[in-house]
Amino acid sequence: MSELPVGRRWWSGLWLAIFGSVVLFLLMLPTVIVIPMSFSASSYLEFPPQEWSLRWYRAYFGSPQWMDATVTSLQAAVLTTLIATPLGTLAAYGLTRMGARWRTLLQLVVLTPLVVPVILVAVGVFHLYALVGLNYTLTGVVAAHVALALPFVVITVMAGLRSFDFSLEQAARSLGASRARAFLTITVPHVRFSIQTGAFLAFITSLDEVVVAMLVSGGENATITRRMFNALRDQIDPTIAAISTCLIVLSVLALVLVQVMAARQNRRG
């Protein structure tokens, strides 16, 4: 197949860059609007702000209800990450090492939460929790979030394992290392960045999840996203803009941390 002329390749690259820039702009537009609104002195959501103030940040950090919900969400996100990351890593390793026939079937099972609409998952989890008494508990929230975050960890780690040379692990085992030791000392360091990325996705999935939280969290264990949804439903509270900005900053900081860790690993490598 003949290559495209230089001029056509240049135009193709230009159009791709323009299209990508437009998509990126549309994705970032809500953020660009929300952040300035969070610094408005107005009693309602206003863009652009006529006066600037930290009024709504003081309202957020000074509210026991908002702070309790924030702590609950952070606890759920951290616990979800600590549980989903090792489980997803082991699942990805097992799926990579097994035969193609069973791998396809089990992958379908593991990735089901990505295919089934979240509202259906939420309704099913709500009825299950009603039977075992886990509704409105932190344990129930974490368990549901782990189920939603697990597919992201599995997909990410499997992508890293596809480029890993398993003969290195076999060599370690031939020298006397157990399967577990070879996995921890040989395989895990080579796919560390994939594991870290999966952990980041698990954290963000739990922190931003709202549909399941609307049904299974509540009372003292209401998440920040549930309280934000209720606040928007009952009244237009500008505090939501301040909370959204804080969540955006937290997500960006977590992403930067993952990238910094990856850069350090590359320099050491």
SEKOL-485455 format. One record per residue: residue number from 0; x, y, z of N, C-alpha, C in turn. Coordinates in steps of 0.02 Angstrom, whole numbers, padded with zeros to 5 digits. Example, Ala and Ser with C-alpha at 12.3 -4.5 7.8 and 13.67 -1.06 7.14 Angstrom:
% residues 2
k n_px n_py n_pz ca_px ca_py ca_pz c_px c_py c_pz
0 00660 -00284 00390 00615 -00225 00390 00660 -00165 00390
1 00642 -00112 00354 00684 -00053 00357 00645 00002 00394
This chain:
% residues 269
k n_px n_py n_pz ca_px ca_py ca_pz c_px c_py c_pz
0 00043 -00060 00000 00000 00000 00000 00045 00062 00000
1 00034 00108 -00047 00076 00166 -00054 00062 00217 00001
2 00115 00254 00020 00108 00303 00073 00075 00366 00046
3 00042 00403 00090 00011 00466 00071 00064 00518 00056
4 00051 00564 00010 00098 00618 -00002 00109 00659 00061
5 00166 00694 00063 00183 00733 00123 00130 00785 00138
6 00104 00818 00086 00052 00869 00096 -00011 00841 00127
7 -00032 00782 00102 -00093 00751 00129 -00082 00727 00200
8 -00023 00700 00215 -00009 00679 00283 -00011 00740 00330
9 00015 00797 00306 00015 00857 00348 -00056 00880 00363
10 -00099 00880 00310 -00169 00901 00320 -00206 00852 00365
11 -00192 00786 00357 -00225 00736 00399 -00205 00747 00472
12 -00140 00760 00484 -00118 00773 00552 -00148 00836 00581
13 -00157 00888 00539 -00186 00950 00561 -00258 00942 00582
14 -00297 00907 00540 -00367 00896 00556 -00375 00854 00619
15 -00331 00804 00628 -00334 00763 00688 -00319 00805 00750
16 -00269 00850 00744 -00252 00894 00800 -00310 00941 00816
17 -00342 00968 00764 -00399 01013 00775 -00457 00976 00808
18 -00472 00918 00782 -00527 00878 00810 -00513 00860 00883
19 -00452 00838 00897 -00434 00821 00966 -00438 00882 01012
20 -00417 00940 00986 -00420 01001 01026 -00492 01021 01042
21 -00537 01013 00993 -00607 01030 01004 -00638 00984 01057
22 -00624 00918 01051 -00650 00870 01100 -00623 00886 01169
23 -00558 00900 01174 -00528 00916 01239 -00559 00980 01268
24 -00572 01030 01225 -00602 01092 01249 -00672 01079 01276
25 -00712 01039 01241 -00780 01024 01264 -00780 00986 01329
26 -00730 00942 01338 -00725 00905 01401 -00705 00949 01459
27 -00663 01000 01445 -00639 01043 01497 -00685 01103 01510
28 -00732 01116 01465 -00775 01175 01472 -00813 01177 01538
29 -00845 01121 01560 -00879 01125 01625 -00833 01144 01682
30 -00771 01118 01680 -00723 01135 01732 -00705 01209 01730
31 -00696 01235 01670 -00679 01306 01662 -00735 01350 01689
32 -00797 01327 01686 -00854 01366 01710 -00863 01358 01785
33 -00855 01297 01810 -00869 01284 01881 -00819 01318 01926
34 -00755 01315 01909 -00704 01343 01954 -00714 01417 01967
35 -00724 01460 01916 -00736 01531 01932 -00800 01542 01972
36 -00853 01501 01959 -00915 01510 01997 -00905 01495 02071
37 -00857 01452 02088 -00846 01436 02158 -00818 01495 02197
38 -00790 01545 02163 -00761 01603 02196 -00808 01664 02193
39 -00871 01652 02175 -00919 01706 02169 -00946 01726 02238
40 -00960 01790 02247 -00990 01814 02309 -01066 01814 02306
41 -01094 01795 02249 -01166 01795 02240 -01199 01739 02279
42 -01262 01747 02293 -01300 01695 02329 -01328 01642 02282
43 -01313 01647 02219 -01334 01597 02170 -01276 01585 02122
44 -01281 01532 02083 -01229 01515 02035 -01226 01569 01981
45 -01167 01599 01974 -01160 01656 01929 -01096 01649 01889
46 -01101 01655 01823 -01043 01653 01779 -01050 01705 01724
47 -01000 01748 01716 -00941 01756 01761 -00959 01792 01825
48 -00922 01780 01879 -00939 01813 01942 -00931 01889 01938
49 -00978 01924 01968 -00973 01997 01971 -00927 02020 02028
50 -00927 01980 02082 -00883 01994 02139 -00850 01928 02159
51 -00788 01934 02184 -00750 01874 02202 -00748 01867 02278
52 -00753 01804 02301 -00755 01791 02373 -00739 01717 02386
53 -00718 01703 02447 -00708 01634 02471 -00768 01611 02513
54 -00824 01646 02504 -00883 01634 02545 -00905 01561 02544
55 -00906 01530 02486 -00934 01462 02481 -00884 01409 02502
56 -00820 01426 02500 -00770 01380 02529 -00774 01381 02605
57 -00786 01440 02634 -00796 01443 02706 -00860 01405 02726
58 -00912 01411 02684 -00974 01375 02699 -00963 01300 02696
59 -00922 01278 02649 -00909 01206 02641 -00868 01180 02700
60 -00810 01211 02713 -00766 01186 02765 -00793 01199 02835
61 -00841 01244 02842 -00871 01258 02907 -00934 01219 02921
62 -00955 01177 02874 -01017 01138 02883 -01001 01068 02908
63 -01025 01048 02967 -01014 00980 02991 -01044 00927 02944
64 -01102 00943 02914 -01134 00894 02870 -01091 00881 02808
65 -01066 00935 02777 -01023 00927 02718 -00958 00892 02736
66 -00929 00909 02794 -00866 00878 02814 -00874 00804 02829
67 -00929 00786 02861 -00942 00715 02875 -00949 00676 02810
68 -00985 00704 02762 -00993 00671 02697 -00927 00665 02660
69 -00885 00716 02666 -00819 00715 02633 -00775 00660 02663
70 -00775 00656 02730 -00736 00604 02763 -00760 00534 02743
71 -00826 00526 02740 -00854 00461 02719 -00832 00443 02649
72 -00834 00491 02603 -00814 00478 02534 -00740 00461 02529
73 -00698 00498 02566 -00626 00484 02565 -00611 00415 02595
74 -00645 00399 02650 -00636 00332 02679 -00656 00278 02630
75 -00713 00286 02598 -00736 00237 02550 -00688 00231 02491
76 -00663 00288 02467 -00618 00287 02410 -00552 00253 02426
77 -00525 00268 02485 -00461 00237 02505 -00470 00162 02516
78 -00523 00142 02551 -00535 00071 02562 -00548 00034 02497
79 -00586 00066 02453 -00599 00036 02387 -00533 00025 02350
80 -00489 00074 02352 -00425 00068 02317 -00383 00012 02347
81 -00381 00009 02414 -00341 -00042 02448 -00366 -00113 02435
82 -00431 -00120 02423 -00460 -00186 02411 -00460 -00203 02337
83 -00482 -00156 02295 -00489 -00171 02224 -00422 -00179 02189
84 -00371 -00143 02211 -00307 -00146 02176 -00274 -00215 02181
85 -00265 -00244 02240 -00236 -00311 02242 -00281 -00364 02211
86 -00347 -00359 02223 -00393 -00407 02193 -00391 -00403 02117
87 -00393 -00343 02090 -00391 -00334 02018 -00325 -00356 01988
88 -00270 -00344 02023 -00204 -00365 01999 -00200 -00441 01996
89 -00222 -00475 02048 -00221 -00548 02048 -00268 -00576 01995
90 -00326 -00544 01986 -00373 -00568 01935 -00343 -00559 01865
91 -00311 -00502 01854 -00279 -00491 01789 -00223 -00541 01776
92 -00185 -00556 01827 -00131 -00605 01820 -00159 -00674 01804
93 -00211 -00694 01840 -00242 -00759 01828 -00273 -00764 01758
94 -00306 -00711 01737 -00337 -00711 01670 -00284 -00714 01615
95 -00228 -00680 01626 -00175 -00680 01576 -00142 -00748 01569
96 -00138 -00785 01624 -00102 -00848 01623 -00146 -00908 01604
97 -00211 -00900 01603 -00254 -00958 01588 -00268 -00963 01513
98 -00299 -01017 01493 -00314 -01030 01423 -00364 -00980 01395
99 -00362 -00973 01329 -00403 -00922 01296 -00477 -00935 01306
100 -00498 -00998 01307 -00569 -01014 01313 -00598 -00989 01379
101 -00566 -01008 01434 -00591 -00987 01499 -00579 -00913 01511
102 -00525 -00886 01482 -00510 -00816 01491 -00566 -00772 01465
103 -00592 -00789 01407 -00646 -00749 01377 -00708 -00750 01421
104 -00725 -00809 01446 -00785 -00815 01488 -00777 -00776 01553
105 -00720 -00784 01586 -00710 -00751 01651 -00701 -00676 01642
106 -00671 -00655 01587 -00666 -00583 01573 -00735 -00552 01567
107 -00780 -00588 01535 -00848 -00563 01529 -00880 -00554 01597
108 -00868 -00601 01642 -00896 -00597 01709 -00867 -00538 01747
109 -00800 -00531 01744 -00766 -00477 01781 -00786 -00409 01756
110 -00795 -00403 01690 -00809 -00338 01660 -00884 -00322 01657
111 -00926 -00365 01685 -00998 -00354 01684 -01019 -00286 01711
112 -00989 -00261 01766 -01010 -00195 01792 -01000 -00138 01742
113 -00957 -00147 01692 -00948 -00096 01641 -01001 -00099 01587
114 -01033 -00157 01580 -01082 -00168 01527 -01153 -00154 01552
115 -01168 -00178 01612 -01235 -00170 01641 -01244 -00097 01663
116 -01300 -00065 01647 -01313 00004 01670 -01306 00009 01746
117 -01275 00063 01768 -01260 00071 01839 -01324 00072 01881
118 -01378 00098 01854 -01440 00100 01892 -01466 00030 01907
119 -01456 -00017 01860 -01476 -00085 01872 -01433 -00117 01926
120 -01368 -00102 01924 -01323 -00126 01976 -01344 -00098 02044
121 -01361 -00034 02045 -01381 -00001 02108 -01444 -00033 02137
122 -01494 -00046 02094 -01556 -00076 02118 -01543 -00146 02145
123 -01503 -00185 02108 -01487 -00253 02131 -01450 -00253 02197
124 -01401 -00208 02203 -01362 -00204 02265 -01407 -00181 02322
125 -01451 -00134 02309 -01496 -00110 02362 -01539 -00166 02390
126 -01568 -00207 02346 -01610 -00262 02370 -01569 -00315 02405
127 -01509 -00328 02381 -01465 -00377 02415 -01446 -00351 02484
128 -01428 -00288 02489 -01408 -00259 02553 -01467 -00258 02602
129 -01528 -00249 02575 -01586 -00249 02619 -01595 -00316 02654
130 -01574 -00370 02620 -01579 -00437 02650 -01527 -00449 02703
131 -01467 -00421 02693 -01411 -00435 02739 -01396 -00376 02786
132 -01434 -00322 02780 -01426 -00266 02826 -01365 -00222 02814
133 -01346 -00212 02750 -01288 -00171 02735 -01305 -00103 02706
134 -01369 -00089 02697 -01388 -00023 02672 -01368 00031 02722
135 -01342 00087 02696 -01323 00145 02736 -01265 00130 02783
136 -01222 00083 02764 -01162 00069 02802 -01101 00081 02759
137 -01045 00098 02790 -00983 00109 02753 -00960 00044 02720
138 -00970 -00012 02754 -00952 -00077 02725 -00989 -00089 02660
139 -01054 -00074 02660 -01093 -00084 02600 -01071 -00039 02543
140 -01056 00024 02559 -01033 00071 02508 -00967 00047 02478
141 -00921 00026 02520 -00855 00003 02496 -00863 -00060 02453
142 -00904 -00107 02475 -00913 -00168 02436 -00941 -00154 02367
143 -00990 -00109 02364 -01019 -00091 02299 -00969 -00055 02255
144 -00929 -00010 02284 -00879 00026 02246 -00823 -00019 02222
145 -00806 -00069 02262 -00755 -00117 02240 -00778 -00154 02177
146 -00841 -00174 02177 -00868 -00208 02118 -00866 -00164 02056
147 -00877 -00099 02065 -00876 -00053 02008 -00805 -00036 01986
148 -00758 -00033 02034 -00689 -00014 02018 -00647 -00072 01993
149 -00665 -00133 02012 -00624 -00191 01994 -00611 -00198 01919
150 -00660 -00189 01876 -00646 -00196 01804 -00592 -00148 01778
151 -00590 -00087 01805 -00539 -00039 01783 -00469 -00062 01801
152 -00462 -00091 01861 -00397 -00117 01882 -00378 -00176 01838
153 -00425 -00222 01826 -00410 -00281 01786 -00388 -00261 01715
154 -00425 -00217 01684 -00408 -00197 01615 -00339 -00164 01612
155 -00325 -00120 01660 -00261 -00084 01660 -00203 -00131 01672
156 -00209 -00175 01721 -00153 -00220 01737 -00144 -00272 01681
157 -00198 -00295 01652 -00191 -00342 01596 -00155 -00310 01537
158 -00166 -00246 01526 -00130 -00212 01472 -00055 -00211 01486
159 -00036 -00202 01549 00034 -00204 01566 00064 -00273 01562
160 00025 -00323 01580 00050 -00392 01579 00059 -00417 01507
161 00023 -00389 01459 00031 -00412 01390 00101 -00397 01363
162 00134 -00346 01389 00201 -00329 01366 00255 -00358 01412
163 00235 -00398 01461 00284 -00427 01508 00307 -00495 01483
164 00372 -00507 01488 00402 -00571 01467 00399 -00620 01526
165 00352 -00667 01523 00343 -00714 01578 00400 -00764 01585
166 00445 -00765 01537 00504 -00809 01544 00548 -00786 01602
167 00544 -00721 01619 00582 -00695 01676 00555 -00725 01741
168 00490 -00730 01746 00460 -00761 01805 00476 -00835 01808
169 00474 -00868 01751 00490 -00940 01748 00563 -00952 01767
170 00608 -00906 01747 00678 -00913 01766 00687 -00908 01841
171 00649 -00862 01872 00653 -00855 01945 00628 -00918 01980
172 00575 -00947 01954 00548 -01008 01983 00596 -01067 01974
173 00631 -01068 01917 00679 -01121 01906 00739 -01117 01953
174 00750 -01057 01981 00805 -01048 02029 00783 -01059 02101
175 00721 -01080 02110 00698 -01099 02177 00645 -01053 02206
176 00627 -00999 02173 00576 -00954 02200 00507 -00984 02192
177 00465 -00975 02242 00396 -00998 02237 00358 -00954 02187
178 00298 -00977 02167 00259 -00937 02121 00242 -00868 02150
179 00224 -00868 02215 00206 -00805 02247 00266 -00758 02250
180 00325 -00784 02268 00384 -00741 02272 00405 -00716 02203
181 00402 -00760 02154 00419 -00738 02086 00371 -00685 02061
182 00308 -00692 02078 00258 -00642 02058 00273 -00574 02091
183 00287 -00575 02157 00297 -00513 02194 00364 -00480 02178
184 00415 -00519 02165 00482 -00489 02155 00500 -00478 02081
185 00467 -00513 02036 00483 -00507 01965 00427 -00474 01925
186 00367 -00502 01931 00311 -00478 01890 00286 -00410 01912
187 00272 -00403 01976 00243 -00340 02002 00286 -00280 01987
188 00352 -00282 01999 00393 -00222 01982 00390 -00202 01909
189 00382 -00251 01863 00381 -00235 01792 00314 -00203 01771
190 00261 -00217 01808 00196 -00188 01790 00172 -00139 01843
191 00219 -00111 01880 00201 -00067 01936 00162 -00007 01913
192 00181 00022 01856 00145 00081 01833 00073 00064 01816
193 00061 00006 01786 -00008 -00015 01771 -00048 -00024 01835
194 -00016 -00052 01886 -00050 -00061 01950 -00066 00006 01981
195 -00019 00053 01978 -00032 00119 02006 -00087 00155 01968
196 -00088 00147 01903 -00142 00178 01863 -00209 00147 01881
197 -00211 00081 01890 -00272 00048 01910 -00296 00072 01978
198 -00249 00083 02025 -00266 00109 02091 -00295 00179 02086
199 -00266 00220 02043 -00292 00287 02032 -00364 00285 02005
200 -00376 00242 01956 -00443 00236 01928 -00493 00210 01979
201 -00471 00164 02022 -00515 00138 02075 -00533 00194 02123
202 -00484 00235 02142 -00496 00290 02188 -00546 00340 02159
203 -00535 00359 02096 -00579 00408 02064 -00649 00379 02053
204 -00653 00315 02035 -00718 00283 02025 -00759 00286 02089
205 -00728 00272 02146 -00764 00274 02209 -00781 00345 02229
206 -00734 00391 02220 -00745 00459 02243 -00801 00493 02203
207 -00806 00479 02138 -00855 00513 02095 -00921 00476 02088
208 -00926 00415 02114 -00986 00375 02103 -01046 00405 02139
209 -01103 00409 02105 -01162 00440 02135 -01224 00396 02130
210 -01231 00356 02077 -01294 00319 02068 -01303 00266 02122
211 -01253 00224 02133 -01257 00173 02185 -01261 00207 02253
212 -01223 00260 02263 -01223 00295 02327 -01292 00322 02345
213 -01331 00342 02294 -01398 00368 02308 -01442 00316 02341
214 -01429 00252 02329 -01472 00199 02355 -01443 00165 02417
215 -01378 00158 02421 -01349 00117 02475 -01314 00159 02529
216 -01304 00224 02517 -01274 00265 02569 -01326 00313 02596
217 -01316 00334 02657 -01364 00380 02688 -01351 00389 02761
218 -01386 00436 02792 -01377 00449 02863 -01306 00472 02878
219 -01274 00442 02927 -01206 00460 02946 -01155 00438 02893
220 -01175 00392 02850 -01129 00365 02800 -01148 00389 02729
221 -01179 00447 02725 -01194 00476 02659 -01130 00502 02628
222 -01120 00488 02565 -01060 00511 02530 -01069 00583 02507
223 -01014 00614 02488 -01016 00684 02466 -01057 00691 02402
224 -01053 00642 02357 -01090 00646 02295 -01165 00642 02307
225 -01185 00601 02356 -01257 00597 02372 -01282 00663 02399
226 -01244 00693 02444 -01265 00757 02473 -01265 00812 02420
227 -01217 00810 02373 -01216 00859 02319 -01278 00852 02275
228 -01297 00791 02259 -01356 00779 02217 -01419 00804 02253
229 -01424 00789 02317 -01483 00811 02355 -01485 00887 02359
230 -01426 00919 02367 -01425 00992 02371 -01446 01024 02306
231 -01425 00995 02250 -01445 01022 02185 -01519 01010 02172
232 -01546 00955 02198 -01617 00940 02187 -01661 00986 02228
233 -01641 01001 02290 -01683 01041 02334 -01675 01116 02322
234 -01613 01138 02307 -01601 01208 02297 -01535 01217 02259
235 -01527 01274 02227 -01465 01289 02191 -01416 01319 02241
236 -01374 01277 02270 -01328 01299 02322 -01259 01309 02291
237 -01232 01369 02290 -01166 01382 02262 -01110 01344 02297
238 -01124 01317 02356 -01073 01277 02390 -01053 01218 02346
239 -01099 01195 02304 -01084 01139 02259 -01025 01156 02214
240 -01021 01217 02191 -00966 01237 02147 -00899 01233 02184
241 -00898 01253 02248 -00837 01249 02287 -00817 01177 02299
242 -00865 01134 02314 -00850 01064 02325 -00825 01032 02260
243 -00857 01048 02205 -00836 01021 02140 -00764 01041 02125
244 -00747 01103 02139 -00678 01126 02127 -00629 01087 02170
245 -00646 01075 02233 -00602 01036 02277 -00594 00964 02251
246 -00647 00934 02226 -00643 00867 02198 -00599 00866 02135
247 -00606 00918 02094 -00565 00922 02034 -00491 00927 02052
248 -00475 00970 02101 -00406 00978 02123 -00379 00913 02151
249 -00419 00878 02191 -00398 00814 02219 -00384 00763 02165
250 -00427 00760 02114 -00418 00713 02060 -00355 00728 02020
251 -00344 00793 02007 -00284 00813 01970 -00221 00797 02009
252 -00222 00810 02075 -00164 00795 02117 -00149 00721 02117
253 -00201 00679 02120 -00191 00606 02118 -00161 00585 02052
254 -00185 00615 01997 -00157 00598 01931 -00085 00620 01925
255 -00070 00680 01950 00000 00705 01948 00045 00660 01989
256 00021 00636 02047 00060 00591 02088 00077 00527 02051
257 00028 00499 02016 00041 00438 01977 00093 00451 01923
258 00088 00508 01889 00135 00524 01836 00205 00536 01863
259 00210 00568 01921 00276 00580 01952 00308 00514 01972
260 00269 00469 02000 00295 00403 02019 00318 00365 01958
261 00280 00371 01903 00300 00336 01841 00365 00366 01813
262 00372 00432 01817 00433 00465 01791 00494 00443 01832
263 00486 00437 01897 00542 00415 01939 00561 00343 01923
264 00512 00301 01910 00527 00232 01893 00564 00228 01827
265 00544 00269 01778 00577 00269 01714 00650 00292 01719
266 00662 00341 01763 00731 00364 01772 00774 00311 01805
267 00744 00275 01852 00781 00221 01886 00795 00163 01838
268 00744 00152 01793 00752 00098 01744 00804 00114 01692
